[in-house]
Amino acid sequence: MTLRFIRLEPIFLLLISLVGISSCSKSVDPPPIEKSISLSGTAEKGPFGKGGSLTILELDNQLKPTGATFTTEIIDDKGSFELQNIPLKSDFIQVIIDGSYFDEITGRQSTAPIKLSSFVNIRDKKQFNLNLLGQLEQKRVQYLVQAQKLDFNTAKKQAIAEVYKALFVGTAPQQVAESISLSDGSDHAAVLLGVSAALLKASESDHVKLAALIQTIADDLKVDGKLSEPLSNIFKNNLSRLNTDLLIFNIRKHYMDNGLELKDFKIQEQFAVRIVGEIIENSYFKTLEDFQAFNNTIRLDMVRLSEQYFILEGLYAGTLSNTTSENYMQFYRHRVSTSNPLNSDLYDSYYRLIRKINLLIDESRKTKVMEAQQFQYTGYTYLALLYDQMINLWGDPIFVHPDNYKEVEKNPAIARSKTEDVRTELINVLKTAVPKLTQADYGLGATVLARLLRDQGLYAEARVQLDHLIQSGLYSLAAPFKVHSSLIPEGILSWDFEAVGSIPRNENAAWYSKGRIHHIVRYSEVILISSEVDYHLGNTLNSLQQFNQIRKRNGSTELMTSGFSVWLAIADVYGQDMKNEGQYFAALKRVQRAELELSIDKNRLLLPIPERQLAQNSMLAQNPGY
């Protein structure tokens, strides 16, 4: 059999030509079109200082530089930057910052510069933030794109989730690190501050050590998104030892000095690691200005806390109802669950603020700055006010005070104290503190002391304090149209939300607000306490005359009554004149009318202790009925 061989060359050439024709017939992707783009944002470790150098490198979709480079400078001490009309073809850039930054642990600008960088997709995001989280995820993002062939957005989402997990963050991660800023008031801002401060603490605020630690962590995360055990322990140990109150004070003061009021940072709530803190032995407060600044942040915190207190107390007392939110409606219906986040957040807020006040008192007792020593007396006044409010809502408090707060931080398992014992302690310390207060704080101290004496049944002693305050002439009843439109003559501890440079109101302020002035304590209460005290001392005519002053001021007819009806009439004036100011629910309980007026049983005279706090403190007991 003869084998026949076929000549393949012509056929092969024909196939090649057909393939060539087919290839030529397909559409070719057009080259990228150059766009003129404006970019802006902030650069933060803490915030970078004015004059820092910022560079933009254009990248291709494999995160390799195209050669296009643009530079600008940080324009203020909040880390702000802008680039106008820069020509870019790609959607991907690398942003690099080199400059000094605000050290939130020392409260000062760094003595040397540091460099951070991050990858950003600017297709739909022309405003973004450069921060430490973007630096920590950067090598992992690059590895996922170049080695694992993930698209950029998927890589970014995976990398930030891995960074959060590696650094013990319990909060669900953002999609991209560049959407987070220290100034945005979110839980992620608290994450960023906690991470930044923990790394600062680990590096002892040394810029060389800090840069090396950041680089080491980023390298370790690169391949598998996990931290080695030694690095993990370094971060965990330093996070747990953060003095969160001081670093929050520092960062908020820095922004306040630059015209921006920040919300509080709930750092502990974002991490699975318990932050026990570390009290600084060397006095942090070096000057009178340090004490004044810290005191001002405490007063702002008290304004913020009182706004939420007024809303929840008003709902529970039935003077507020205009909400459809289930968490708020639980208060109006007197069915607050142990897991209610509003209840838990308010409870936490009290103890965060109490810790700051204890720190203020402790430091002012030790300082050699003579003018600053009086802040201890101001601090005791704040403590008494806060514990009085807590007792109204939850009953017996955990009594954390300047002499035990360091021990509580080391061992947070502590039982509740009896209300009567807490009042006795606060009364004794206020008897010493009130005479030493400045004129600006005297009214607050005397009013809170009179409250405690009244509630403890020490009416004769309350009468003495009230007489001194009334006869001081510092305050008087305001005309009806001025009560909530002017700080004077009623304002004892008050805030003008419409003053130049004031902080914004609570988003639900319209529920309780009666005007531009937010009174935490005002003079009308002094008159009502005085009326109650006279009733219990048997001075019925004086009692009538005093609460009728307020009824008359408000355009109501004067009442002439006797016996127990006088006490009930005083409670009614609290409801009419001071509703939604945190006073009415306590007044109803004092006259033993809360159960009837609010249609509740005795177990609903107090809110539940939040389950989150019960889980954290093995000695904390729940209120009856929950």
Secondary structure, 3 states (H helix, E strand, C coil): CCCCCCCCHHHHHHHHHHHHHHHHHCCCCCCCCCEEEEEEEEEECCEECCCCEEEEEEECCCCCEEEEEEEEECCCCCCEEEEEEEEECCCEEEEEEEECEEECCCCEECCCCEEEEEEEECCCCCEEEECHHHHHHHHHHHHHHHCCCCCHHHHHHHHHHHHHHHCCECCCCCCCHHHCCCCCCCHHHHHHHHHHHHHHHHCCCCHHHHHHHHHHHHHHHCCCCCCCHHHHHHHHHHHHCCCHHHHHHHHHHHHHHCCCCCCCCCCHHHECCCCCCCCCCCCCCCCHHHHHHHHHHHHHHHHHHHHHHHHHHHHHHCCCCCCCCHHHHHHHCCCCCCCCHHHHHHHHHHHHHHHHHHHHHHHHHHCCCHHHCCHHHHHHHHHHHHHHHHHHHHCCCCCCCCCCHHHHHHCCCCCCCCHHHHHHHHHHHHHHHHHHCCHHHHHHHHHHHHHHHHHCCCHHHHHHHHHHHHHCCCCCCCCHHHCCCCCCCCEEEEEECCCCCCCCCCCCHHHCCCCCEEEEEEHHHHHHHHHHHHHHCCCHHHHHHHHHHHHHHCCCCCCCCCCHHHHHHHHHHHHHHCCCCCCHHHHHHHCCCHHHHHCCCHHHCCCCCCHHHHHHCCCCCCCCCC
